[in-house]
């Protein structure tokens, strides 16, 4: 009478074992599938991160390229009419001024150059070095006002850095008359018809590495320029 | 000895109804709602159950339902106190153990609660004597491969059968319904329903001669006896009774409704009932007994009103339930796994596609990056220096603050009516400047010598005024100031007066120059433009 019960119990046990095996196999399969899926998702995330990094680098580079190109173009345009150097050197300024003195027939030229001054205001913040300035006063005498204007133009173009003229005074001392010519011939020298003074801020950049030395020894700036410096850009 | 009533091979999902009584048992094989095989055995003795063995073994997956139509059945209606449904079941179980012999197969049916008063519970407790014949049939049935679905009691199951017939005959408006079925396994089974509920059942064995007229007489007498008994149960009007008698054609011919004396009387053969209830091939035209028709109807119902189990079959049912649940669990698990694998697989494919796409994209953007690097390498490295120089150029080389620009502009205004004797051009606070704002002010002082003739005076004044106008127009945004024009005598000027021979008064201004002062720009925005 108990045979069927035994049979069913055996069936139940057998099926439980099979069910257990099935559950175990399915569990393992699910585990592996899930792991594989997670690994793949992780791989996707990593690769996406790599791409994002490359894209970010590309964007930075492109932006930088655009800025650099724009700055290079502006700089190239600037140096068409200006001295490309921004290293200030009092010695070389003397050479330039001597040349201009001769070129524009100045009867006299007196140069007063101040000590170096660092422009530390945040408006003048530079990255390639410290912005520096000399205050220069030129007192001159010459034959015509137009030569003074040309002198000013040459100063702005030939001097390194920026010549920011803030004072200009010109007065006419006389006219080019027969009396003037006679007097000049008698005195064996050119008598100036024009006198005046130019005050300007001479502004440039002291390269980062040379900051201290340049302040003490302006020749370092000159050396920098002679060895390529800004002329080479 | 087994009597094979019909033999057909069945396909598809079959089930068996084993109806047992004191006179033997019938086995009906039901397939797709139709009876495909039916067998009769006089007893559970192996010499009689060979046919049963054969078809049951042929269909081991077909479940067996046992219907019992034996004498020793008890039905007791009990009213129990209005306790909770959980507690009332405990009370009923206790009462079953107490009121009936321990070996009986017992069960109960909830009849509902009283609608008024204490709302007592009404239960029908049912007991089936577990005598030797029943035990043998159970042993024969249960120990097979076929699943045992439980024991059904014919009187209970006939409630729905009787109601279905009354409905089909359109007689269901009668308060009382009597069904008499002549069954091979048991005899004449009577059930009486009042308002669709089983109220009385009895069974009678045909006695004496088996001639149809004698049997018909027996039936009529049994009906009369039943009616007498029903009067004790509250029957007041026999017109409120509808009776259906399922008998063989031969017996039917001898039955007379006048002898039965009920409101409505219907005599049908098993074949007619089979057709009436659309029980496919449940009976043949010549069939004498209602067993197979009842079996087919109950099979069609799908489940028993009260499936009973003894302790052993209960254990088997529990084991089967466990196996079924386990299968269901594994099935659900497999389904869940398939869904999981499907979804994860889809994710994997999608992710793989994305990775491929990312890798393709990587190739492109790496190329772009390399090109950008190569392009950048062509550019000089001193970007910061260029930036600084461009910044300084923009900051300090502003046209409006250029002395030469001023001189050029001013020279254009003179138009040969004046000469500049001397001038002073000055920027106050030359470094008071930043990229957003330029606070510098230019201060210019010029000493002009007017060269146009002083006579006629009107022409001279006009030329001088025109010069000042031109200066004003040229230096919009600057404050232009001047001293008195030469040739115009005001109270503030020194004059020399000469009277000649003709007494003409000749006045001559001693100062022949004008001092112009230009200050600005007053419009700060103009000063910011390069």
Interface residues (C-beta under 8 A of the other chain):
Chain A: X1 X2 X3 X4 X5 X8 X9 X11 X12 X15 X16 X18 X19 X22 X23 X26 X29 X30 X33 X34 X36 X37 X40 X41 X43 X44 X47 X48 X50 X51 X54 X55 X57 X58 X61 X62 X64 X65 X67 X68 X69 X71 X72 X74 X75 X78 X82 X86 X119 X121 X123 X124 X126 X127 X128 X129 X131 X133 X149 X152 X153 X162 X164 X165 X166 X167 X168 X169 X170 X171 X172 X201 X203 X205 X230 X233
Chain B: X139 X142 X143 X144 X312 X315 X316 X319 X320 X322 X323 X326 X327 X329 X330 X333 X334 X337 X340 X341 X344 X345 X347 X348 X351 X352 X354 X355 X358 X359 X361 X362 X365 X366 X368 X369 X372 X373 X375 X376 X379 X380 X382 X383 X384 X385 X386 X387 X388 X389 X390 X391 X392 X393 X395 X396 X397 X402 X403 X404 X407 X419 X420 X421 X422 X423 X424 X425 X426 X427 X430 X431 X433 X434 X435
